[in-house]
Amino acid sequence: MQKKLIALAIAAVTSGAAFAQSNVTIYGTVDMGFLHRSGNSGAVSGTKAQKDIQSNSAESNIGFKGVEDLGNGLKAIFDLQYRLTPDANSGVGNSSSGAGAAGHQYVGLTGGFGTVLAGYLDGLRYGIYGKYSPFGNYSVGNFASMTTQYDRAANAVAYVSPSFGGFTVILAHATNTQGAEGKLNGIHPGLAAKGNDGDDRLFSINAIYANGPLSVDLDYETTKAVGVNNSRLYVATGGVSYDFGVVKVSGLYDVIKGDPNSFIGGSTTLDLGGVGAGNEYDRRNWALGVTVPMGKTSLLASYGKVSDKTLNNADASKWAIGARYPLSKRTTLYADYARISNEKNAAYRINPMGNNAGTSVGVSGIDFGIKHSF
């Protein structure tokens, strides 16, 4: 199993909409469409075309959020979200039935000092990928699925500062990003089961600047397995966008480095790439995107590349085009096409779920469907 690097972000907190409620609000998204994937490239071979009916351009979910005024400018807030698979009677990854797997889940306090939250929190790095991609983190056009990462982190706490002249800072920590504390106890090679040994701990800081048409994000984070020497991973991610009105341009750049003993699972496979033991991990990711409004329709395009500095001939690139047509403020039609080009040792595949929660098939894909939010 590959490690999916994460940080923490609180999209629901920064929106402000959650705080406007005086009682519990029910919200959600239902996305259904057609998906077709096929093709071979690089180390991807023998692919048989696959057709699906599923959520494509967004994660289907239902949630409950609310706020209580505690007086003197202090408020208690909460948000409980659950992911759905409307095309089948199962949760995401068949992990549960009915309401499905958890989305973000948190409770906290907000006031003039900022916001403090605790729970299962949205990924900051994952959020940057979605924020600076025209396709977000879903549909065949997303770039996040090329980078193997978590969309959320368990056992997390975060502080979101007030905005000062457009600047906001988020500080976050997770005691074990991958389940309950102690869940990874003894899972690393040569590590006995004891206490919190094996827990994957995260420290993260994200600086955000938003002023009119300009938006900039800078994120730095580290993760380390408790009790394991030379197991730290380092990530630096930046994103920027500018809306010129006639076109919105965006880009992101990502650097990931890892010590040679960053293991997960019972094998000797390094996190994030399957390189041999003793090698340091080094990968660079970048992507550019444009969104062009054409009346009510928006045209989308992006191009991104993964540069693997650890393995030879393991680079890959992905380009995508798409369109969005709103039938109303809540209902949108979508269509997308994307293709991946792998070098001979690369095996990237199309996955409309940017967190790799769904299946990955082939190197080219097309989707179209309808998304409704409530």
Secondary structure, 3 states (H helix, E strand, C coil): CCCCECCCCCHHHHHCHHHHCCCCEEEEEEEEEEEEEECCECCECCCCCEEEEECCCCCCEEEEEEEEEEECCEEEEEEEEEECCCCCCCCHHHCCCCCCCEEEEEEEEEECCEEEEEEEEECHHHHHHHHCCCCCCECCCCCHHHCCECCEEEEEEEEECCCECCEEEEEEEECCCCCCCCCCCCCCCCCCCCCCCCCEEEEEEEEEEEECCEEEEEEEEEEEECCCCCCCEEEEEEEEEEECCCCEEEEEEEEEEECCCCECCCCCCECCCCCCCCCCEEEEEEEEEEEEEECCEEEEEEEEEEEECCCCCCCEEEEEEEEEEECCCCEEEEEEEEEEEECCCCCCCECCECCCCCCCECCEEEEEEEEEEC
